[in-house]
Amino acid sequence: MRHAVLHQDMVLKLMNAPCSRYKLYKSYANFIFIIKNK
């Protein structure tokens, strides 16, 4: 459930701050990488 909420938060940030899209995308990619390694 926590992961879904975090994903939603990321999507909202992407929509609200398009200029920061690359930075947020990198953070999201790192987040997925961490989950896959657990």
C-alpha positions in Angstrom: 0.0 0.0 0.0 2.8 2.3 0.9 4.4 1.8 -2.5 1.2 2.7 -4.3 0.9 5.9 -2.3 4.5 6.8 -3.0 4.0 6.2 -6.7 0.9 8.5 -6.6 3.0 11.2 -4.9 5.7 10.8 -7.6 3.1 11.1 -10.4 1.6 14.3 -8.8 5.1 15.8 -8.6 5.8 15.0 -12.2 2.5 16.7 -13.2 3.1 19.7 -11.0 6.8 20.3 -11.8 7.5 19.3 -15.4 10.9 21.1 -15.3 12.0 18.7 -12.6 10.8 15.6 -14.5 14.3 14.2 -15.1 15.3 14.5 -11.5 12.0 12.9 -10.3 12.3 10.1 -12.9 15.8 9.3 -11.6 14.6 9.2 -8.0 11.7 6.9 -9.1 14.1 4.6 -11.0 16.3 4.4 -7.9 13.2 3.5 -5.8 12.3 0.7 -8.2 15.8 -0.6 -8.2 15.9 -0.7 -4.4 12.6 -2.7 -4.3 13.8 -5.2 -6.9 17.0 -5.8 -4.8 15.0 -6.6 -1.6 
